[in-house]
Amino acid sequence: MFVENLWISLAIATFAVYRLSRMIGLEEGPFEVFLTFRSWMYSKFEYRWVRNGVVCPLCISFWISLPAALLVTYQLHLDWYAVFWLWISLSGAASFLYKLEQG
């Protein structure tokens, strides 16, 4: 039962991180909410790495995968050090899906 929950949780978290990263970085969103967010970030921060990071789904997936890893760790009652490995793994899997989409 635990292994099934693990794989299902990882799959759901991976697709969620991928979708959120793509929406925030590339799409306008409903009522242009993501476009407005990116414009706000551009006007608020003068650092180039923040501006570039907000339009890069690969960069965004790195940060979005952290709360996803925390949730999966909590849900499955894993040890605290699993958060780091889940964080990196979810980001990598979401990046893989994005690169697969790009061809």
TORKE-380739 format. One record per residue (C-alpha): x, y, z. Coordinates in steps of 0.001 Angstrom, whole numbers, plus 524288, in hexadecimal, padded with zeros to 5 digits. Example, Ala and Ser with C-alpha at 12.3 -4.5 7.8 and 13.67 -1.06 7.14 Angstrom:
<sites>
8300C7EE6C81E78
835667FBDC81BE4
</sites>
This chain:
<sites>
800008000080000
80AF68098F8035B
811F9807777F65C
80567809D87EEB9
802EB816587F645
810E281A967F3FC
810418190D7E538
802D981F3C7E426
8070982AAE7ECB4
8138582C957E4EB
80C4E82C287D7F9
8020E835EC7DC75
80C5383EED7E244
814A783E2A7D5EB
8097C841BA7CCEC
8050384C827D61F
81298852917D6B2
813E68519F7C7E7
8069C857C67C564
80843862CD7CF26
815E2865E47CA16
8111B866797BC1E
8055786EDA7BF96
80D15878B07C778
818638799B7BDF4
811E3879397B0AD
8033287AE97B0DA
7FA4C886827B2D6
7F0D687F4E7BBAC
7E2CB8826E7BEC2
7E0A1891117BF4F
7EF14892687BBBA
7F2EF88F507C9B9
80011889267C624
8033C893CE7BC68
8004689DF07C6D8
808C2896977D0A4
81441896447C73D
812948A4BE7C431
8122F8A7E27D2A8
81E938A0037D504
8255C8A7317C9EF
821A98B4667CF88
824938B0C17DDAF
831EB8AA657DC5A
83D8E8B0147D550
845C18A3CA7D690
8476D89D087C98E
8470088F567CF51
8397B891EB7D525
83461897537C855
839CD88C007C087
835708820C7CA8A
827478862B7CA4B
825D0883017BBCF
82D62876317BC51
8251D86A257BF6C
8316D862B07C31B
8352C86CFF7CD26
8276A86E1B7D26B
8264785F5E7D3EC
831E485FAF7DD24
82A968686C7E6A5
81D158629C7E4E3
82228854EF7E775
8264E858AA7F551
8188185A047FAF1
8147084E1C7F305
81F7D8464C7F92A
81B7584AF68069F
80D72846C680429
811418394A7FF17
81A7C8375480A8D
80FCE83B0D81411
8056A832F980D39
80D998268A80CF2
813CC8289F81A6A
821878281E814D2
82DB582C4181C26
8311183ABB81B74
83D1983891812F0
8345E8331A8082A
8300A8411280569
83CF5844607FEFD
83CE5838897F5F7
82E9683A767F283
83112848E27EFE9
83BD9846037E626
834C083A577E049
827F48416F7DE13
82EEF84CE07D7E8
836B8843D27CF26
82ABC83C247CB11
8233E8489B7C7F8
82EDB84DA67C02F
82F6B840C07B8DE
8210C841F57B54D
8231584FDB7B09A
82ECF84C057A84E
82711840747A2FC
81C39849CD79F16
825E5852AD79821
82AC18477A78FD1
</sites>
